[in-house]
Amino acid sequence: MGKLTIISLSNSIKNLVQQSQRQLYQAINTTLVETYFHVGRMIVEHEQQGHKKATYAAGTLKSLSTRLTKALGKGFSVDNLENMRQFYISYQQQYETYLHKQTKSETASRKLQAGKTRNVKSETLSRKSPFVLTWSHYLVLRRIEDINERKFYEIEAFNENWSVRELQRQYDSALYERLVLSRNKKKVKELSTKGHVVLSPSDAVKDPYILEFLQLQEEEAYSESDFENAIIRQLEKFLKELGKGFLFVDRQKRIKIDDEDYKVDLVFYHRLLRCFVLIDLKIGTLKHQDLGQLQMYVNYFDQEIKSEEENKTIGIILCKNKKENIIKYTLGNNKQIFASKYKMFFPEKQVLNLLNNYKNI
């Protein structure tokens, strides 16, 4: 009994220390990013010297770098100082908006405290930082010119705990543009304030999916079995491409209908929507029979496998090519079955932007 108590005590102390270490790391990181932001501000203010437009001489940054490196050590190269300068320029508006909201919140809190009895001392309000990612993340983000797009990737990187590499990959795969394609103006605005919110089956589905990590070339001849095996080998990356909420359940799930065996290629569960998600893989052009077969799988899961508390099953066909009229006349108003293209290469962001613009005309 004493041994169990020691183990429990040891685990509690370990968890406390690890939590403190994470908080300390976050505090150090936040302070570092804030410092770099204000270094950038000081450079820009010196650069402008009261003028709205100015060209900062490269020689000035070089001289500044020499002095700071001598006084403070590494981290103040010309390139790093330029990064800080550009970081401030990119985030100035966002930072000022954040401070304005914080000030209003603090004023309201002070008024609330003033209305309490005199024996209650008002606590000092700690101002949180708007910078919640690492400096390396912001080096990627500050290069995104569209502020709404930049906010989206910042929110998602924080919420989904993306590494810098994953952030770069999601940006290169044009995740923002792909989500915009399937949303109305209200939903598009939501992307930059809340990130990718999943409330309905259509929110969870992308079109196209970018599967460059499978390393299957477009021109190569590969079977649906090769396709599936490649996904299983790269399951962690595939789950990230599917998006938030997906959990892997099974592959080649066998179901029996009227003494005939059928196999569902991939079965997932969506923890936010609380439903099964069935994915069928098609390497050729989508046919109406494919949609009918997936509809049968979905109906089977709804009637035989899902519980009463769970929501209706979602079906997704991943195909290389699809015909919109085939989908339209086969599915009708079906809100549970989707057909999405997959691509083995990063899309041209310019092309997706043109499609988005065309959609909004």
WOLINKA-V174137 format. One record per backbone hydrogen bond with DSSP energy under -0.5 kcal/mol. NH is the residue of the N-H (numbers start at 0). CO is the residue of the C=O. Records with the same first field share a line. If there is no record, write none. Layout:
NH = CO, CO
This chain:
4 = 0
5 = 1
6 = 2
7 = 3
8 = 4
9 = 5
10 = 6
11 = 7
12 = 8
13 = 9
14 = 10
15 = 11
16 = 12
17 = 13
18 = 14
19 = 15
20 = 16
21 = 17
22 = 18
23 = 19
24 = 20
25 = 21
26 = 22
27 = 23
28 = 24
29 = 25
30 = 26
31 = 27
32 = 28
33 = 29
34 = 30
35 = 31
36 = 32
37 = 33
38 = 34
39 = 35
40 = 36
41 = 37
42 = 38
43 = 39
44 = 40
45 = 41
46 = 42
47 = 43
48 = 44
50 = 47
55 = 53
56 = 54
59 = 56
60 = 56
61 = 57
62 = 58
63 = 59
64 = 60
65 = 61
66 = 62
67 = 63
68 = 64
69 = 65
70 = 66
71 = 67
72 = 67, 68
80 = 76
81 = 77
82 = 78
83 = 79
84 = 80
85 = 81
86 = 82
87 = 83
88 = 84
89 = 85
90 = 86
91 = 87
94 = 90
95 = 91
96 = 92
97 = 93
98 = 94
99 = 95
100 = 96
101 = 97
102 = 98
103 = 99
104 = 100
105 = 101
106 = 102
107 = 103
108 = 104
109 = 105
110 = 106
111 = 107
112 = 108
113 = 109
114 = 110
115 = 112
119 = 116
120 = 118
125 = 123
126 = 124
127 = 125
131 = 129
137 = 133
138 = 134
139 = 135, 136
140 = 136
141 = 137
142 = 139
143 = 140
144 = 142
146 = 144
149 = 145
150 = 146
151 = 147
152 = 148
153 = 149
154 = 150
155 = 151
156 = 152
157 = 153
158 = 154
159 = 155
160 = 157
161 = 156
166 = 162
167 = 163
168 = 164
169 = 165
170 = 166
171 = 167
172 = 168
173 = 170
174 = 169
177 = 173
178 = 174
179 = 175
180 = 176
181 = 177, 178
182 = 179
187 = 183
188 = 184
189 = 185
190 = 186, 187
191 = 187, 188
192 = 189
193 = 189
194 = 189, 190
196 = 194
198 = 196
202 = 199
203 = 199, 200
204 = 200, 201
207 = 340
208 = 340
210 = 208, 342
213 = 210
214 = 211
216 = 214
219 = 216
221 = 219
226 = 222
227 = 223
228 = 224
229 = 225
230 = 226
231 = 227
232 = 228
233 = 229
234 = 231
237 = 233
238 = 234
239 = 235
240 = 236
241 = 237
242 = 238
245 = 242
246 = 268
248 = 266
249 = 266
251 = 264
252 = 263
254 = 261
256 = 259
259 = 256
261 = 254
263 = 252
264 = 262
265 = 278
266 = 249
267 = 276
268 = 246
269 = 274
270 = 244, 268
273 = 269
274 = 269
276 = 267
277 = 313
278 = 265
279 = 315
281 = 317
285 = 320
289 = 286
290 = 286
291 = 287
292 = 288
293 = 289
294 = 290
295 = 291
296 = 292
297 = 293
298 = 294
299 = 295
300 = 296
301 = 297
302 = 298
303 = 299
304 = 299, 300
305 = 300
309 = 306
310 = 273
313 = 275
314 = 335
315 = 277
316 = 337
317 = 279, 315
318 = 316, 339
319 = 281, 283
320 = 283
323 = 321
326 = 322
327 = 323
328 = 324
329 = 325
330 = 326
331 = 326, 327
333 = 330
337 = 314
339 = 316
341 = 318
342 = 208
348 = 346
350 = 347
351 = 347
352 = 348
353 = 349
354 = 350
355 = 351
356 = 352
357 = 353
358 = 354
359 = 355
360 = 357
